[in-house]
Amino acid sequence: MANTRNKGKKVYRTMRGKTIDMDILAKRNELTPAVGNARVNARGDELGPGGKIIKKREDVIKEYYEQAGSAKPSSGTVAEEIAEELSVDDAATDAEFEAEWVEDEDGNFVAKGD
């Protein structure tokens, strides 16, 4: 349960009455490698062999926002773009499909000759 006297601080009291300040705990361990295979520390820096910092968190965030801003603007709706991609040669593909498959009495498509 969070302590309400320290607004904005993350101070918790354990079942045994011990208080834990999560902000101080995070600051103490921010350079500790994170558990798992993400190869980052608790702060968010990318780590290389031996736990050395390759790229700082600020650089990672800056790179992300540079790439996120460079997205290609769409000319229309997503449905229009998908329709353009699919309408390449629909007439030919329909004819090929009809030549290989037939519909049975249950409404299922089966290969010709089955």
Backbone torsions as a table, in degrees:
resi	resn	phi	psi	omega
1	MET	NA	132.7	-177.0
2	ALA	-75.3	144.4	177.7
3	ASN	-78.4	127.2	-175.1
4	THR	-86.3	-12.8	-179.9
5	ARG	-70.0	-34.7	-177.9
6	ASN	-101.1	81.0	-178.3
7	LYS	-67.2	134.2	-179.4
8	GLY	90.2	-20.3	177.9
9	LYS	-93.7	146.9	178.2
10	LYS	-99.9	83.7	178.7
11	VAL	-113.5	123.5	-177.7
12	TYR	-119.7	153.6	176.6
13	ARG	-112.5	128.2	-179.7
14	THR	-77.0	173.7	179.5
15	MET	-63.2	-28.7	-179.7
16	ARG	-89.1	4.3	176.1
17	GLY	92.4	2.6	179.8
18	LYS	-81.6	138.9	179.0
19	THR	-97.0	142.4	179.4
20	ILE	-127.8	122.8	176.6
21	ASP	-95.8	107.9	-175.3
22	MET	-68.2	-30.7	178.8
23	ASP	-65.2	-44.9	179.0
24	ILE	-66.2	-40.0	179.4
25	LEU	-61.7	-41.3	179.0
26	ALA	-67.1	-40.9	179.1
27	LYS	-64.2	-39.5	-179.7
28	ARG	-64.7	-31.9	-172.5
29	ASN	-111.3	18.9	-174.6
30	GLU	-70.6	-20.5	177.7
31	LEU	-96.6	1.3	178.3
32	THR	-76.4	132.3	178.2
33	PRO	-60.0	139.9	180.0
34	ALA	-71.7	154.0	178.0
35	VAL	-78.6	136.7	179.4
36	GLY	117.9	-165.5	-175.8
37	ASN	-109.1	23.2	-177.5
38	ALA	-77.9	-19.0	-178.9
39	ARG	56.3	47.1	173.7
40	VAL	-133.1	161.4	172.4
41	ASN	-96.1	179.9	-175.8
42	ALA	-64.0	-23.0	179.9
43	ARG	-79.1	-28.5	-179.3
44	GLY	115.0	3.8	177.7
45	ASP	-73.3	141.6	176.1
46	GLU	-77.8	134.7	-177.4
47	LEU	-109.8	146.3	176.9
48	GLY	-109.1	-160.7	179.2
49	PRO	-59.4	136.2	179.7
50	GLY	78.1	7.5	178.7
51	GLY	78.9	16.5	179.2
52	LYS	-79.4	142.4	-178.8
53	ILE	-75.1	120.9	178.0
54	ILE	-90.6	-48.0	-176.6
55	LYS	-136.7	127.2	-179.1
56	LYS	-73.2	158.4	-178.0
57	ARG	-57.6	-40.9	-179.1
58	GLU	-60.7	-39.6	178.8
59	ASP	-68.5	-38.4	178.7
60	VAL	-62.7	-45.2	-179.6
61	ILE	-66.1	-42.7	179.5
62	LYS	-60.9	-45.2	178.9
63	GLU	-62.2	-40.5	179.8
64	TYR	-61.5	-47.5	-178.0
65	TYR	-70.1	-28.9	174.7
66	GLU	-66.2	-41.1	179.4
67	GLN	-73.7	-36.6	-178.1
68	ALA	-66.4	-32.6	-179.9
69	GLY	-77.8	-12.2	-176.2
70	SER	-97.3	20.2	179.6
71	ALA	-68.7	143.2	-178.8
72	LYS	-70.0	125.8	178.1
73	PRO	-68.6	139.4	-178.1
74	SER	-83.0	145.4	-178.0
75	SER	-79.7	-27.6	-179.5
76	GLY	-151.4	-151.2	179.8
77	THR	-79.7	165.8	179.1
78	VAL	-63.3	-39.2	179.7
79	ALA	-61.7	-39.5	178.6
80	GLU	-65.6	-40.6	179.8
81	GLU	-65.5	-40.4	178.4
82	ILE	-66.5	-41.0	179.5
83	ALA	-62.7	-38.2	177.7
84	GLU	-63.7	-42.0	179.9
85	GLU	-66.6	-36.7	-176.4
86	LEU	-82.4	-20.1	-174.9
87	SER	-87.6	22.7	-176.9
88	VAL	-60.0	-57.0	-178.2
89	ASP	-149.1	58.0	-175.9
90	ASP	-64.8	-36.0	-177.1
91	ALA	-63.9	-42.0	-179.6
92	ALA	-69.3	-40.4	-179.7
93	THR	-68.7	-35.0	176.8
94	ASP	-63.8	-41.8	-179.8
95	ALA	-66.3	-40.1	178.0
96	GLU	-64.7	-39.3	-179.8
97	PHE	-64.9	-44.2	-178.9
98	GLU	-66.8	-29.6	-179.9
99	ALA	-72.3	-27.5	-175.9
100	GLU	-100.0	-24.3	-173.3
101	TRP	-126.3	148.2	174.4
102	VAL	-131.4	155.8	-179.8
103	GLU	-95.0	131.5	178.7
104	ASP	-87.2	-178.2	-176.0
105	GLU	-67.9	-18.4	177.8
106	ASP	-87.4	-5.1	-179.7
107	GLY	92.2	8.3	178.6
108	ASN	-92.8	147.1	177.1
109	PHE	-92.9	128.9	179.4
110	VAL	-128.4	154.8	-179.8
111	ALA	-66.0	145.2	179.1
112	LYS	-62.3	137.8	177.8
113	GLY	97.8	-7.1	178.7
114	ASP	-90.4	NA	NA
